[in-house]
Structure formats: C-alpha cells, structure tokens
Amino acid sequence: IFEKFKDNKGEFSESLVEDVRGLLNLYEASHFRVHGEDILEEALSFTVQHLKSAVEHDDPNLSPTLLAEVKRALEHCLRKGL
C-alpha cells in the first residue's frame, strides 16, 4: 500500500511534502509498524523530518488547527495513547 507514495528511485516522493494533512496521516500510520516493516520505518523518518520542518518554518499554508494537530502529534505519538 505504501509503495504508491514512493518515486521511481524508491524514495518517498517530495510531492508529499506539500500535503501536510497527508504527511500527518502517514506519520500516524507509521506508528503501527512491526519489526521488519522497513517501508514504515522509512515513512516515519520522512514524515518526522518534513512535519518538523513545517512547524519550525511556520508554514503559511498551515491553518492554525492543522499546525496544532501536527505539534500535538509530534509531541505525543499516537501509539503511546493506545
């Protein structure tokens, strides 16, 4: 399922960076990985990097609500709450 987010080089597509809601959803999904699911490990690394960047640079495309969701997700990963 997650292969569709990768480009022809096997990297997560940089076009995903423009969709912060999508990045947040992928970030949350990556927390349900189990040992050996390398693609979800890669997804976690990719999404953390880009979500943190969006927050640090105060991305003007982010609504205050989405910005708050991203900050909350980065501070408290979804799985910890389960």
TORPA-4810 file (N, C-alpha, C, O; in nm, 3 decimals):
<nodes>
NODE_1_0.082_-0.121_0.000_0.000_0.000_0.000_0.086_0.126_0.000_0.054_0.223_-0.069_I
NODE_2_0.194_0.125_0.077_0.275_0.245_0.093_0.372_0.267_-0.023_0.430_0.375_-0.036_F
NODE_3_0.389_0.166_-0.107_0.478_0.179_-0.223_0.431_0.289_-0.317_0.512_0.350_-0.386_E
NODE_4_0.301_0.316_-0.319_0.248_0.418_-0.411_0.296_0.558_-0.376_0.285_0.650_-0.457_K
NODE_5_0.349_0.575_-0.255_0.399_0.705_-0.212_0.545_0.726_-0.251_0.602_0.832_-0.225_F
NODE_6_0.605_0.625_-0.313_0.746_0.633_-0.349_0.762_0.669_-0.496_0.674_0.642_-0.579_K
NODE_7_0.875_0.730_-0.527_0.904_0.765_-0.666_0.977_0.649_-0.734_0.994_0.543_-0.674_D
NODE_8_1.021_0.670_-0.857_1.088_0.564_-0.932_1.227_0.530_-0.878_1.287_0.431_-0.921_N
NODE_9_1.278_0.610_-0.786_1.408_0.582_-0.723_1.390_0.505_-0.592_1.489_0.469_-0.527_K
NODE_10_1.265_0.480_-0.553_1.238_0.410_-0.429_1.237_0.499_-0.306_1.236_0.450_-0.193_G
NODE_11_1.237_0.629_-0.328_1.233_0.726_-0.218_1.090_0.778_-0.204_1.013_0.778_-0.300_E
NODE_12_1.056_0.823_-0.084_0.925_0.886_-0.070_0.924_1.013_-0.153_1.018_1.093_-0.150_F
NODE_13_0.817_1.031_-0.227_0.805_1.141_-0.322_0.803_1.276_-0.251_0.730_1.295_-0.153_S
NODE_14_0.884_1.367_-0.300_0.890_1.502_-0.242_0.758_1.577_-0.260_0.732_1.674_-0.190_E
NODE_15_0.676_1.532_-0.354_0.546_1.598_-0.372_0.456_1.578_-0.250_0.361_1.654_-0.230_S
NODE_16_0.485_1.477_-0.169_0.408_1.454_-0.046_0.425_1.568_0.053_0.336_1.593_0.135_L
NODE_17_0.537_1.637_0.045_0.569_1.744_0.140_0.465_1.856_0.134_0.440_1.923_0.234_V
NODE_18_0.406_1.876_0.019_0.308_1.983_0.002_0.174_1.952_0.068_0.094_2.043_0.091_E
NODE_19_0.151_1.826_0.100_0.025_1.783_0.161_0.049_1.750_0.308_0.072_1.634_0.343_D
NODE_20_0.042_1.851_0.393_0.074_1.832_0.534_-0.026_1.738_0.600_0.012_1.657_0.684_V
NODE_21_-0.153_1.747_0.564_-0.253_1.655_0.620_-0.217_1.511_0.582_-0.224_1.421_0.666_R
NODE_22_-0.178_1.489_0.458_-0.136_1.356_0.414_-0.012_1.309_0.487_-0.002_1.192_0.525_G
NODE_23_0.084_1.399_0.507_0.205_1.365_0.583_0.169_1.324_0.726_0.223_1.228_0.780_L
NODE_24_0.078_1.398_0.785_0.036_1.368_0.922_-0.030_1.230_0.928_-0.004_1.153_1.021_L
NODE_25_-0.113_1.199_0.831_-0.177_1.067_0.827_-0.075_0.956_0.809_-0.084_0.852_0.874_N
NODE_26_0.022_0.977_0.721_0.128_0.878_0.700_0.212_0.863_0.826_0.251_0.751_0.862_L
NODE_27_0.241_0.973_0.893_0.315_0.971_1.019_0.242_0.885_1.123_0.303_0.801_1.188_Y
NODE_28_0.112_0.908_1.136_0.035_0.831_1.234_0.028_0.684_1.196_0.037_0.598_1.284_E
NODE_29_0.013_0.653_1.068_0.010_0.513_1.024_0.143_0.444_1.051_0.146_0.325_1.082_A
NODE_30_0.252_0.517_1.040_0.385_0.457_1.059_0.406_0.410_1.202_0.495_0.328_1.227_S
NODE_31_0.328_0.459_1.295_0.342_0.416_1.435_0.284_0.277_1.459_0.301_0.221_1.568_H
NODE_32_0.217_0.221_1.362_0.162_0.086_1.376_0.251_-0.018_1.310_0.208_-0.130_1.283_F
NODE_33_0.375_0.019_1.284_0.468_-0.073_1.220_0.508_-0.183_1.318_0.501_-0.167_1.440_R
NODE_34_0.549_-0.294_1.261_0.605_-0.403_1.339_0.745_-0.430_1.287_0.783_-0.382_1.180_V
NODE_35_0.820_-0.507_1.363_0.958_-0.537_1.325_0.962_-0.591_1.181_0.886_-0.680_1.144_H
NODE_36_1.051_-0.536_1.103_1.071_-0.582_0.966_0.994_-0.503_0.862_1.011_-0.528_0.742_G
NODE_37_0.912_-0.409_0.902_0.839_-0.327_0.805_0.921_-0.203_0.773_0.895_-0.094_0.823_E
NODE_38_1.021_-0.224_0.689_1.115_-0.117_0.657_1.048_0.005_0.596_1.088_0.118_0.623_D
NODE_39_0.946_-0.017_0.515_0.882_0.096_0.448_0.817_0.190_0.551_0.814_0.311_0.531_I
NODE_40_0.765_0.133_0.659_0.705_0.219_0.761_0.811_0.288_0.846_0.788_0.397_0.898_L
NODE_41_0.926_0.225_0.862_1.039_0.292_0.928_1.082_0.412_0.845_1.107_0.521_0.898_E
NODE_42_1.091_0.391_0.713_1.128_0.500_0.622_1.021_0.609_0.625_1.054_0.728_0.623_E
NODE_43_0.895_0.569_0.629_0.785_0.666_0.633_0.793_0.751_0.759_0.771_0.871_0.755_A
NODE_44_0.825_0.687_0.871_0.837_0.762_0.996_0.947_0.866_0.987_0.926_0.982_1.022_L
NODE_45_1.062_0.826_0.939_1.174_0.918_0.926_1.140_1.034_0.832_1.166_1.150_0.864_S
NODE_46_1.083_1.002_0.718_1.047_1.102_0.617_0.945_1.201_0.673_0.961_1.323_0.658_F
NODE_47_0.841_1.149_0.736_0.734_1.238_0.783_0.779_1.324_0.901_0.743_1.441_0.909_T
NODE_48_0.857_1.267_0.993_0.906_1.346_1.106_0.989_1.463_1.055_0.972_1.576_1.100_V
NODE_49_1.079_1.435_0.962_1.165_1.540_0.907_1.082_1.653_0.848_1.108_1.770_0.876_Q
NODE_50_0.983_1.620_0.768_0.907_1.723_0.697_0.801_1.790_0.785_0.772_1.908_0.768_H
NODE_51_0.743_1.716_0.877_0.647_1.779_0.969_0.719_1.877_1.062_0.669_1.986_1.088_L
NODE_52_0.835_1.837_1.113_0.912_1.928_1.199_0.952_2.053_1.122_0.947_2.163_1.176_K
NODE_53_0.991_2.036_0.997_1.029_2.150_0.914_0.911_2.245_0.895_0.927_2.367_0.903_S
NODE_54_0.793_2.190_0.870_0.674_2.274_0.851_0.644_2.355_0.977_0.607_2.472_0.969_A
NODE_55_0.660_2.292_1.094_0.634_2.360_1.221_0.741_2.465_1.248_0.709_2.578_1.285_V
NODE_56_0.867_2.428_1.229_0.978_2.520_1.258_0.977_2.642_1.168_1.015_2.751_1.210_E
NODE_57_0.934_2.624_1.044_0.933_2.735_0.949_0.798_2.807_0.947_0.775_2.895_0.865_H
NODE_58_0.710_2.766_1.039_0.579_2.830_1.049_0.514_2.842_0.911_0.479_2.951_0.867_D
NODE_59_0.501_2.728_0.845_0.448_2.719_0.709_0.317_2.798_0.696_0.220_2.768_0.765_D
NODE_60_0.314_2.900_0.609_0.194_2.983_0.594_0.075_2.907_0.535_-0.038_2.954_0.543_P
NODE_61_0.100_2.791_0.475_-0.008_2.710_0.418_-0.081_2.629_0.524_-0.185_2.568_0.495_N
NODE_62_-0.028_2.627_0.645_-0.090_2.551_0.753_-0.193_2.637_0.826_-0.164_2.749_0.869_L
NODE_63_-0.311_2.583_0.840_-0.411_2.652_0.922_-0.369_2.637_1.067_-0.297_2.544_1.101_S
NODE_64_-0.413_2.727_1.153_-0.379_2.715_1.296_-0.422_2.580_1.354_-0.354_2.523_1.439_P
NODE_65_-0.536_2.529_1.307_-0.585_2.400_1.356_-0.492_2.286_1.315_-0.457_2.201_1.397_T
NODE_66_-0.452_2.285_1.188_-0.362_2.180_1.140_-0.226_2.192_1.205_-0.164_2.091_1.239_L
NODE_67_-0.178_2.313_1.223_-0.050_2.335_1.291_-0.054_2.277_1.432_0.041_2.211_1.476_L
NODE_68_-0.163_2.300_1.503_-0.179_2.246_1.639_-0.183_2.094_1.637_-0.126_2.029_1.724_A
NODE_69_-0.250_2.036_1.537_-0.256_1.889_1.525_-0.117_1.831_1.503_-0.080_1.730_1.563_E
NODE_70_-0.040_1.895_1.415_0.095_1.847_1.385_0.182_1.855_1.510_0.253_1.760_1.543_V
NODE_71_0.177_1.968_1.579_0.257_1.983_1.701_0.220_1.877_1.804_0.308_1.816_1.866_K
NODE_72_0.091_1.856_1.823_0.044_1.757_1.920_0.089_1.617_1.881_0.132_1.539_1.966_R
NODE_73_0.080_1.584_1.754_0.120_1.452_1.707_0.269_1.428_1.728_0.311_1.320_1.768_A
NODE_74_0.350_1.531_1.700_0.494_1.516_1.717_0.533_1.505_1.864_0.630_1.437_1.899_L
NODE_75_0.458_1.571_1.950_0.488_1.566_2.094_0.442_1.435_2.158_0.507_1.384_2.248_E
NODE_76_0.330_1.383_2.112_0.271_1.263_2.171_0.233_1.167_2.060_0.125_1.179_2.001_H
NODE_77_0.320_1.074_2.030_0.289_0.983_1.919_0.160_0.907_1.950_0.130_0.878_2.066_C
NODE_78_0.088_0.875_1.847_-0.043_0.811_1.856_-0.038_0.681_1.935_-0.126_0.655_2.017_L
NODE_79_0.061_0.601_1.912_0.067_0.469_1.973_0.080_0.476_2.125_0.031_0.388_2.195_R
NODE_80_0.144_0.580_2.176_0.158_0.594_2.321_0.023_0.609_2.389_0.007_0.573_2.506_K
NODE_81_-0.074_0.662_2.315_-0.206_0.682_2.372_-0.293_0.558_2.370_-0.402_0.559_2.428_G
NODE_82_-0.248_0.452_2.304_-0.330_0.330_2.294_-0.303_0.235_2.408_-0.363_0.128_2.414_L
</nodes>
